[in-house]
Amino acid sequence: MDDFSPSDLKTILHSKRANMYYLEHCRVMQKDGRVLYLTEARKDKQYFNIPIANTTVILLGTGTSITQAAVRMLAQAGVLLGFCGGGGTPLYMGNEIEWLSPQSEYRPTEYLQGWMSFWFNDEKRLQAAKTLQHARIGYLRKVWSHDRELMLAGFDTADPSISGALDASLAQIDSAGKTTYLLATEAKLTKQLYKFAARLHKMEGFIRTRESTDAANGFLNHGNYLAYGLAASTLWVLGIPHAFAVMHGKTRRGALVFDVADLVKDAIVLPWAFICAGENATEQEFRQQCLRSFADHKALDFMFDHVKMLAQGQRENRETNYG
């Protein structure tokens, strides 16, 4: 196979790519200039092509292996590769998901430079965090007020309990003087949304824990890691290291991934986790629903737009108030 330039596969912008894969019990390999995954049935082996030029993230779950040649092609196409536990979530008592980023010296520099122009200033970093929180709530309002399926399932911002919680959270965000207060405000709103969703789907005893084995918690774990994949891909493409978080802690590994993923988690992952759990959906059905919703509501575009806006805006006008 002849080598190819990474530019040969980048006619599709990452924000416009359509595919995100979670694979388990298969082998990923390069064959005839393509990346394939091989599944072993009882009687025969089946090969399936992965269109790497139109793929943002591949998650490798339990029972998977990958060849060096396949990793080289994925890196050249700019595909982010993640190893995880079964169902897209970490193994019980296991490590956090590990992301393997393609190495490239040709990613843009302006976004990292813009990000660093404000990151070392505590006040400006807090304002950036507030901007992301405003965007998160705005995105939730937009999705829940336009998605007919969610509205039919009861997730409607016209509901007084939802609109009241969102308005109160916005006021608390604006008045927060420290990142710790902002984190507490975020956690409070998410707990209110969990409570609302649990009541809506008759799961009054629901408690959010990553280790729980009930369907709703399992789907939340799974969907969150799909969102982390989109966030990690966004940051890699823009050349911003995951260590430069604005909210989740300057020393927490991969914290900026969590900051960016929070833009879409409550709007999409949270409601569908409860809906699918209430309908006894399979993990595959939930995953497909999440990915479909990410695409329908342009979640990846939304992440790109707001990270770029923060980096460019702070660079162009260091005194801009994002609150």
C-alpha positions as CSV (number, residue, x, y, z in Angstrom):
1,M,0.0,0.0,0.0
2,D,1.3,3.5,-0.9
3,D,1.6,6.0,1.9
4,F,-0.8,8.9,1.7
5,S,-0.8,12.4,3.1
6,P,-3.1,13.2,6.0
7,S,-4.5,16.0,3.8
8,D,-5.8,13.4,1.4
9,L,-8.4,12.3,4.1
10,K,-9.4,15.7,5.5
11,T,-11.8,16.9,2.9
12,I,-14.5,16.5,5.6
13,L,-14.2,18.8,8.5
14,H,-14.2,17.1,11.9
15,S,-17.3,19.1,12.9
16,K,-19.1,17.7,9.9
17,R,-18.1,14.1,10.2
18,A,-20.9,11.7,10.5
19,N,-19.5,8.6,12.3
20,M,-18.5,7.6,15.8
21,Y,-17.9,3.9,16.5
22,Y,-18.0,1.8,19.6
23,L,-16.6,-1.7,18.9
24,E,-16.4,-4.8,21.0
25,H,-15.3,-8.4,20.5
26,C,-13.6,-7.8,17.2
27,R,-10.2,-7.1,15.6
28,V,-9.5,-3.8,13.9
29,M,-6.9,-4.1,11.1
30,Q,-5.7,-2.5,7.8
31,K,-6.4,-4.5,4.6
32,D,-6.0,-3.3,1.0
33,G,-5.6,0.3,2.0
34,R,-8.7,0.4,4.2
35,V,-9.4,0.1,7.9
36,L,-11.7,-2.9,8.7
37,Y,-13.0,-4.6,11.8
38,L,-13.3,-8.4,11.8
39,T,-16.0,-10.2,13.7
40,E,-15.9,-14.0,14.2
41,A,-19.2,-15.8,13.8
42,R,-19.6,-19.5,14.5
43,K,-19.1,-20.5,10.9
44,D,-17.4,-17.6,9.2
45,K,-15.6,-14.3,9.6
46,Q,-17.1,-11.0,8.6
47,Y,-15.3,-7.9,7.6
48,F,-16.8,-4.4,7.9
49,N,-15.3,-1.2,6.5
50,I,-14.7,1.9,8.7
51,P,-14.9,5.1,6.6
52,I,-12.0,6.8,8.5
53,A,-12.2,10.0,6.5
54,N,-15.7,10.5,7.8
55,T,-15.1,9.3,11.4
56,T,-14.4,11.4,14.5
57,V,-13.9,8.9,17.3
58,I,-13.5,5.1,17.7
59,L,-14.1,3.5,21.1
60,L,-12.6,0.0,21.6
61,G,-14.5,-1.9,24.3
62,T,-14.0,-5.4,25.7
63,G,-12.6,-8.2,23.6
64,T,-11.0,-5.9,21.0
65,S,-7.6,-5.7,19.4
66,I,-6.0,-3.4,16.8
67,T,-3.0,-3.6,14.6
68,Q,-0.2,-1.1,14.3
69,A,-1.0,-0.6,10.6
70,A,-4.6,0.3,11.4
71,V,-3.5,2.8,14.1
72,R,-1.2,4.4,11.6
73,M,-4.0,4.9,9.1
74,L,-6.4,6.2,11.8
75,A,-3.8,8.7,13.0
76,Q,-3.2,9.9,9.5
77,A,-6.9,10.5,9.1
78,G,-7.1,12.4,12.4
79,V,-9.4,9.8,14.1
80,L,-9.3,9.9,17.9
81,L,-8.9,6.4,19.5
82,G,-10.2,5.4,22.9
83,F,-9.9,2.2,25.0
84,C,-12.7,1.6,27.4
85,G,-14.6,-1.0,29.3
86,G,-17.7,-2.8,28.2
87,G,-20.6,-0.7,26.8
88,G,-18.4,2.4,26.3
89,T,-17.8,2.9,30.0
90,P,-14.8,2.1,32.2
91,L,-14.5,-1.4,33.7
92,Y,-15.7,-1.7,37.3
93,M,-12.9,-0.5,39.6
94,G,-10.9,0.1,36.4
95,N,-9.1,3.1,35.1
96,E,-10.7,6.1,33.4
97,I,-10.9,5.9,29.7
98,E,-7.6,6.4,27.9
99,W,-7.6,8.6,24.8
100,L,-4.9,8.2,22.1
101,S,-4.6,11.4,20.1
102,P,-3.1,11.4,16.6
103,Q,0.2,13.2,16.5
104,S,0.3,16.1,14.1
105,E,2.5,19.2,14.0
106,Y,0.2,20.9,11.6
107,R,-2.8,21.7,13.8
108,P,-3.7,25.4,14.2
109,T,-1.8,27.4,16.8
110,E,-4.2,30.4,17.1
111,Y,-6.7,28.6,19.3
112,L,-4.1,27.4,21.9
113,Q,-2.5,30.9,21.9
114,G,-5.9,32.5,22.4
115,W,-6.8,30.1,25.2
116,M,-3.5,30.8,26.9
117,S,-4.0,34.5,26.7
118,F,-6.7,34.3,29.4
119,W,-6.1,31.0,31.1
120,F,-3.5,32.2,33.7
121,N,-5.9,35.0,34.8
122,D,-8.3,33.6,37.5
123,E,-11.0,36.2,36.7
124,K,-10.9,35.6,33.0
125,R,-10.9,31.9,33.4
126,L,-13.9,32.2,35.6
127,Q,-15.7,34.3,33.0
128,A,-14.9,31.6,30.4
129,A,-16.4,29.0,32.7
130,K,-19.5,31.1,33.1
131,T,-19.8,31.4,29.3
132,L,-19.7,27.6,28.9
133,Q,-22.4,27.2,31.5
134,H,-24.6,29.8,29.8
135,A,-24.1,28.0,26.5
136,R,-24.9,24.6,28.2
137,I,-28.3,25.9,29.5
138,G,-29.0,27.7,26.2
139,Y,-28.4,24.5,24.3
140,L,-30.6,22.5,26.6
141,R,-33.4,25.0,26.1
142,K,-33.1,24.9,22.4
143,V,-33.0,21.1,22.1
144,W,-35.8,20.5,24.6
145,S,-38.0,23.1,22.9
146,H,-37.5,21.8,19.4
147,D,-37.1,18.0,19.7
148,R,-40.6,16.6,19.2
149,E,-39.7,13.2,20.6
150,L,-38.3,14.7,23.8
151,M,-41.3,16.9,24.2
152,L,-43.7,14.0,23.8
153,A,-41.7,12.2,26.5
154,G,-42.2,15.1,28.9
155,F,-38.9,16.9,28.5
156,D,-40.2,20.4,27.7
157,T,-38.8,23.7,28.8
158,A,-42.3,25.0,29.0
159,D,-42.7,23.0,32.2
160,P,-42.6,25.4,35.1
161,S,-40.3,23.2,37.2
162,I,-37.8,23.0,34.4
163,S,-37.9,26.7,33.4
164,G,-37.7,27.8,37.0
165,A,-34.7,25.6,37.7
166,L,-32.9,26.9,34.6
167,D,-33.6,30.5,35.4
168,A,-32.4,30.0,39.0
169,S,-29.2,28.3,37.8
170,L,-28.5,31.2,35.4
171,A,-28.8,33.7,38.2
172,Q,-26.5,31.7,40.4
173,I,-24.0,31.3,37.6
174,D,-23.9,35.1,37.1
175,S,-23.3,35.7,40.8
176,A,-20.7,33.0,41.3
177,G,-17.4,34.5,42.5
178,K,-15.4,31.3,42.5
179,T,-15.1,28.2,40.3
180,T,-16.1,26.0,43.3
181,Y,-19.4,27.9,43.5
182,L,-19.9,27.4,39.8
183,L,-19.3,23.6,40.1
184,A,-21.8,23.5,43.0
185,T,-24.4,25.3,40.8
186,E,-23.8,22.9,37.9
187,A,-24.2,19.9,40.2
188,K,-27.3,21.3,41.8
189,L,-29.0,21.8,38.4
190,T,-28.0,18.4,37.1
191,K,-29.5,16.8,40.3
192,Q,-32.7,18.7,39.7
193,L,-32.8,17.4,36.1
194,Y,-32.2,13.8,37.3
195,K,-35.0,14.2,39.8
196,F,-37.4,15.5,37.2
197,A,-36.5,12.8,34.7
198,A,-36.8,10.0,37.4
199,R,-40.2,11.3,38.4
200,L,-41.3,11.5,34.8
201,H,-40.4,7.9,34.2
202,K,-41.5,6.6,37.6
203,M,-38.0,5.9,38.9
204,E,-38.5,7.9,42.2
205,G,-35.7,5.9,44.0
206,F,-33.1,6.8,41.4
207,I,-29.6,7.7,42.7
208,R,-26.9,8.7,40.3
209,T,-23.8,6.6,40.8
210,R,-21.3,5.5,38.2
211,E,-21.0,2.0,39.7
212,S,-24.7,1.2,39.8
213,T,-26.0,-1.6,37.6
214,D,-29.5,-0.2,36.8
215,A,-30.3,0.7,33.2
216,A,-30.6,4.5,33.7
217,N,-27.1,4.8,35.4
218,G,-25.6,2.5,32.8
219,F,-27.0,4.5,29.9
220,L,-25.8,7.8,31.5
221,N,-22.3,6.3,31.8
222,H,-22.4,5.2,28.2
223,G,-23.8,8.4,26.8
224,N,-21.4,10.5,28.8
225,Y,-18.4,8.7,27.3
226,L,-19.8,9.3,23.9
227,A,-19.9,13.0,24.7
228,Y,-16.3,12.8,26.1
229,G,-15.3,11.4,22.7
230,L,-16.8,14.3,20.8
231,A,-15.2,16.8,23.3
232,A,-11.8,15.2,23.1
233,S,-11.9,15.2,19.3
234,T,-12.9,18.9,19.3
235,L,-10.0,19.9,21.5
236,W,-7.5,17.8,19.5
237,V,-8.5,19.3,16.2
238,L,-8.2,22.8,17.6
239,G,-4.9,22.0,19.2
240,I,-5.9,22.8,22.8
241,P,-4.5,20.4,25.5
242,H,-6.9,18.8,27.8
243,A,-5.1,20.1,30.9
244,F,-6.2,23.7,30.5
245,A,-9.6,23.4,32.0
246,V,-11.7,26.4,33.1
247,M,-13.9,24.7,35.5
248,H,-13.2,21.1,36.5
249,G,-9.8,21.7,38.2
250,K,-6.4,22.7,36.9
251,T,-4.8,19.4,38.1
252,R,-7.5,16.9,37.1
253,R,-6.5,14.7,34.2
254,G,-8.4,15.6,31.0
255,A,-10.5,18.1,32.8
256,L,-11.1,20.4,29.8
257,V,-12.8,17.4,28.1
258,F,-15.3,17.3,30.9
259,D,-15.9,21.1,30.6
260,V,-16.6,20.8,26.9
261,A,-18.7,17.6,27.1
262,D,-20.9,19.3,29.7
263,L,-22.2,21.5,26.9
264,V,-24.4,18.7,25.5
265,K,-24.7,16.0,28.2
266,D,-27.7,17.3,30.1
267,A,-29.5,18.3,26.9
268,I,-29.2,14.9,25.1
269,V,-27.6,12.1,27.1
270,L,-29.7,12.7,30.3
271,P,-33.2,12.6,28.8
272,W,-32.5,9.7,26.5
273,A,-30.9,7.6,29.2
274,F,-34.2,7.8,31.2
275,I,-36.4,7.4,28.2
276,C,-34.5,4.3,27.0
277,A,-34.3,2.8,30.5
278,G,-38.1,3.2,30.8
279,E,-38.6,1.5,27.5
280,N,-36.2,-1.4,28.3
281,A,-34.1,-0.5,25.3
282,T,-30.9,-2.3,24.7
283,E,-27.5,-0.7,25.0
284,Q,-27.1,-0.6,21.3
285,E,-30.5,1.0,20.8
286,F,-29.6,3.7,23.4
287,R,-26.2,4.3,21.7
288,Q,-27.8,4.7,18.3
289,Q,-30.4,7.1,19.7
290,C,-27.6,9.2,21.3
291,L,-25.6,9.4,18.2
292,R,-28.6,10.2,16.1
293,S,-29.5,13.1,18.5
294,F,-25.9,14.4,18.5
295,A,-26.1,14.6,14.7
296,D,-29.7,16.0,14.6
297,H,-28.8,18.8,17.0
298,K,-25.3,19.4,15.7
299,A,-23.6,18.7,19.0
300,L,-20.1,18.6,17.5
301,D,-20.6,21.9,15.6
302,F,-21.9,23.4,18.9
303,M,-18.7,22.3,20.7
304,F,-16.4,23.6,18.0
305,D,-18.2,26.9,17.8
306,H,-18.1,27.7,21.5
307,V,-14.5,26.6,22.1
308,K,-13.3,28.6,19.1
309,M,-15.4,31.6,20.2
310,L,-13.8,31.6,23.6
311,A,-10.3,31.2,22.2
312,Q,-10.7,33.8,19.5
313,G,-12.8,36.2,21.6
314,Q,-10.4,36.3,24.5
315,R,-7.5,36.7,22.1
316,E,-9.0,39.6,20.2
317,N,-10.4,41.4,23.2
318,R,-8.8,40.4,26.5
319,E,-11.2,42.6,28.5
320,T,-14.4,41.1,27.0
321,N,-16.8,40.1,29.7
322,Y,-18.4,36.7,28.9
323,G,-20.7,36.6,32.0
